[in-house]
Amino acid sequence: MRKFNLLFSLIALLCFCNNNSFSQVTTKPDPAIIYKTGNPADWPKEKDAVVAAPKNHKVLLENEKVRVLEVTVLPGETETVHSHRWASVLYIQTAGDFIDRDGEGKVIFDSRQLPTPLTFPMTMWKDPEAPHSIENLSKTITLRLIRVEMKK
């Protein structure tokens, strides 16, 4: 029931995301974070998150409009390199320190470099993401999030 309520809340957020009341809880990535972009049609289909990193990406709902993923990265775990071809809303429930690397292994984000720690839960918007991989640096906290991908 709890997952249903969370899923319902996220779908409601998507339906009403143009409402200014959501601007307080929705954030965009810091412009200093350099995520590779490009044409998702050019990214290998085998790098799709569900195909390349199924241990970390569980499909909760999928239809012609959205794909809802439950994402988990255990303490000390590193995901397989994968991509996200659609823009997404992320509801990050828990996370400790983590590093995000591009498909070539270059660090594109290190949470330890932020001037102040992130506060969870948090909601954010992400454009399509080129191949990347998250490493959970925490020894005790599982990185958990719900990712709602908007299909075109």
C-alpha positions as CSV (number, residue, x, y, z in Angstrom):
1,M,0.0,0.0,0.0
2,R,2.9,2.4,0.8
3,K,4.4,1.9,-2.7
4,F,1.0,2.6,-4.2
5,N,0.6,5.8,-2.3
6,L,4.2,6.9,-3.3
7,L,3.5,6.0,-6.9
8,F,0.2,7.9,-6.8
9,S,1.9,10.9,-5.3
10,L,4.6,10.9,-8.0
11,I,2.0,10.6,-10.8
12,A,0.0,13.5,-9.3
13,L,3.2,15.5,-9.1
14,L,3.8,14.9,-12.8
15,C,0.2,15.8,-13.7
16,F,0.4,19.1,-11.9
17,C,4.1,20.0,-12.3
18,N,3.3,23.3,-13.9
19,N,1.7,24.5,-10.7
20,N,4.1,26.9,-8.9
21,S,3.5,25.3,-5.6
22,F,5.8,22.5,-6.7
23,S,8.8,24.7,-7.4
24,Q,9.7,24.6,-3.8
25,V,10.3,20.9,-3.7
26,T,11.5,20.3,-7.2
27,T,15.1,21.2,-8.0
28,K,17.2,21.1,-11.2
29,P,20.8,19.7,-11.1
30,D,23.4,22.3,-10.2
31,P,24.7,23.8,-13.4
32,A,28.3,23.0,-12.2
33,I,27.4,19.3,-12.6
34,I,28.3,18.4,-16.1
35,Y,26.2,15.6,-17.4
36,K,26.8,14.4,-20.9
37,T,23.8,14.9,-23.1
38,G,23.2,14.2,-26.7
39,N,20.7,12.2,-28.8
40,P,19.3,9.3,-26.8
41,A,18.7,7.5,-30.1
42,D,22.4,7.3,-30.5
43,W,23.0,5.5,-27.2
44,P,23.2,1.7,-27.4
45,K,19.9,0.0,-26.6
46,E,21.8,-2.5,-24.4
47,K,22.8,0.5,-22.2
48,D,19.2,1.1,-21.2
49,A,19.0,1.1,-17.3
50,V,16.7,-1.8,-17.1
51,V,18.7,-3.9,-19.6
52,A,22.3,-3.0,-18.5
53,A,21.7,-2.6,-14.7
54,P,18.6,-4.8,-13.8
55,K,19.9,-5.5,-10.3
56,N,19.5,-1.7,-9.5
57,H,16.5,-0.8,-11.7
58,K,13.1,-2.5,-11.1
59,V,10.2,-1.5,-13.3
60,L,7.1,-0.7,-11.1
61,L,4.9,0.6,-13.9
62,E,5.3,1.0,-17.6
63,N,3.0,2.1,-20.4
64,E,3.2,4.3,-23.5
65,K,3.5,7.5,-21.4
66,V,5.8,6.7,-18.4
67,R,8.2,4.1,-17.0
68,V,8.5,4.2,-13.2
69,L,11.6,2.6,-11.8
70,E,12.6,1.7,-8.2
71,V,16.3,2.3,-8.1
72,T,18.5,0.9,-5.3
73,V,22.3,1.0,-4.9
74,L,23.5,-0.9,-1.9
75,P,26.3,0.4,0.4
76,G,29.7,0.0,-1.4
77,E,28.0,-1.0,-4.6
78,T,28.7,0.4,-8.1
79,E,26.1,0.2,-10.8
80,T,26.8,-1.2,-14.3
81,V,27.2,1.7,-16.8
82,H,23.7,2.5,-18.2
83,S,21.6,5.3,-19.7
84,H,18.2,6.9,-19.4
85,R,16.7,7.9,-22.7
86,W,13.8,9.9,-21.3
87,A,13.6,13.0,-19.1
88,S,12.7,12.0,-15.5
89,V,11.5,13.2,-12.2
90,L,13.6,11.6,-9.4
91,Y,12.2,11.2,-5.8
92,I,15.4,10.4,-3.9
93,Q,14.4,8.8,-0.6
94,T,17.8,8.1,1.0
95,A,21.5,8.4,0.0
96,G,24.8,8.8,1.6
97,D,27.9,10.0,-0.2
98,F,28.1,8.9,-3.8
99,I,30.0,9.4,-7.1
100,D,28.5,9.6,-10.5
101,R,30.8,8.7,-13.4
102,D,30.3,9.0,-17.2
103,G,30.5,6.0,-19.5
104,E,34.3,6.4,-19.7
105,G,34.7,6.5,-15.9
106,K,35.3,10.3,-15.5
107,V,33.8,11.7,-12.4
108,I,30.8,14.0,-13.3
109,F,29.5,14.4,-9.7
110,D,30.9,13.7,-6.2
111,S,28.5,14.5,-3.4
112,R,31.4,15.0,-1.0
113,Q,32.4,18.2,-3.0
114,L,29.1,20.0,-2.2
115,P,29.4,23.0,0.1
116,T,26.5,21.6,2.2
117,P,25.2,18.0,2.3
118,L,22.1,17.1,0.3
119,T,18.8,16.8,2.4
120,F,16.6,13.8,1.8
121,P,14.0,13.1,0.7
122,M,14.4,15.4,-2.3
123,T,12.7,15.7,-5.7
124,M,14.5,16.8,-8.9
125,W,14.2,16.9,-12.6
126,K,16.7,15.2,-14.9
127,D,17.1,15.5,-18.7
128,P,17.9,12.2,-20.5
129,E,21.2,10.9,-19.2
130,A,24.0,9.5,-21.3
131,P,25.8,6.3,-20.1
132,H,26.9,6.7,-16.5
133,S,27.3,4.8,-13.3
134,I,26.7,5.6,-9.6
135,E,29.0,4.4,-6.9
136,N,27.5,4.4,-3.4
137,L,30.3,5.4,-1.1
138,S,28.3,4.8,2.1
139,K,29.0,1.8,4.3
140,T,25.6,1.9,5.8
141,I,23.0,3.8,3.7
142,T,21.3,2.3,0.6
143,L,20.7,4.8,-2.1
144,R,17.0,4.6,-2.9
145,L,14.9,6.5,-5.3
146,I,11.9,6.4,-7.5
147,R,12.5,7.5,-11.1
148,V,9.5,8.5,-13.3
149,E,10.7,8.6,-16.9
150,M,8.4,10.5,-19.3
151,K,8.2,8.8,-22.7
152,K,7.6,10.9,-25.7
